[in-house]
Amino acid sequence: MTLRIISLNAWGGRLHEALIEYMTAVDPDVLCLQEVLRAPGTRSGWSVYRDGDVELPQRFNLFTEISTALPGHDGFFCPTSRGELFDGDTAIVAEFGLATFVRKTHSVIAQGLGFVHGRFSADGWGEHPRPRNAHCVRLFGHEHASTVTIAHMHGLRDPAGKRDTAARDEQAAALVRLIEGVWPGDEGLVVCGDFNVLPDSATFAILARLGLSDLVTGSGLVDTRTSYYLKQGRFADYMLVTPGMKVAKFEVVEAPEVSDHRALLLDIG
């Protein structure tokens, strides 16, 4: 199967125009997005996320906007929590989570969705570290009558940093269990996302039980963040594949910058 897969933490759409233009131009077969918002029944536009002294601009209907930009794709929205954003003093109730977009010419023949940390927070964004989930799809490609499984995760954010914790070990084990419920084990597997861990994390040893190896660290790359990220520790995003995958191209995209994370682009086949 020939596929272009992109994984990206969308940063709530803070670089909205550049993000939409890039997604339209690169036209992936499968798009795995983290940090996506959706507010059903409302118009699209800007809002502000507030958490104590922190205020961040967000596109409160980013899922709908990406769906409009990619009309040839089926979109799957996978929320972790539901809380308030603000337009001035007006509260906007929105959901936050993952989004997966699959070109309609590929058939989704199996999928799994589940929490890898915590559980759905229906009344507010939740306490830190907040709920996190993962989505896994198995695709049938009609051109070559072949199948592939793709999973992505947004790993928990711990205010103490990205070092291994018991919660992160369990998160990785939960991701493996989710994948094993969809992936038959005898075809290609791609796992990607913003894991929020360091390259030496036990997460990778746990995922290696599925035969997965990481393309980011395996290529000697040392940075998956853009110029908009001003902190130290510039690893966050990873793309892992099983040995049988035919990697035609792998890129940590330097330009354009469409988030504080770099997009990961993988061509297979």
Salt bridges, closest charged atoms under 4 A:
ASP27 OD2 - ARG103 NH2 3.35
ASP29 OD1 - ARG103 NE 2.71
ASP29 OD1 - HIS106 NE2 3.72
GLU35 OE2 - HIS154 NE2 3.80
ASP51 OD2 - HIS128 NE2 3.17
ASP51 OD2 - ARG130 NH2 3.64
GLU55 OE2 - ARG50 NE 3.47
GLU65 OE1 - HIS16 NE2 3.19
GLU65 OE2 - ARG59 NH2 2.46
ASP87 OD2 - ARG43 NH2 3.05
GLU95 OE1 - ARG38 NH2 2.84
GLU143 OE2 - HIS144 NE2 3.76
GLU170 OE2 - ARG177 NH2 2.60
GLU187 OE2 - ARG138 NE 2.83
ASP194 OD2 - HIS154 NE2 3.44
ASP194 OD2 - HIS261 NE2 3.69
ASP200 OD2 - ARG163 NH1 3.62
ASP223 OD2 - ARG234 NE 2.90
ASP237 OD2 - HIS261 ND1 2.81
GLU251 OE1 - LYS249 NZ 3.54
ASP260 OD2 - ARG225 NH2 3.01
ASP260 OD1 - HIS261 NE2 3.75
ASP267 OD1 - ARG4 NE 2.72
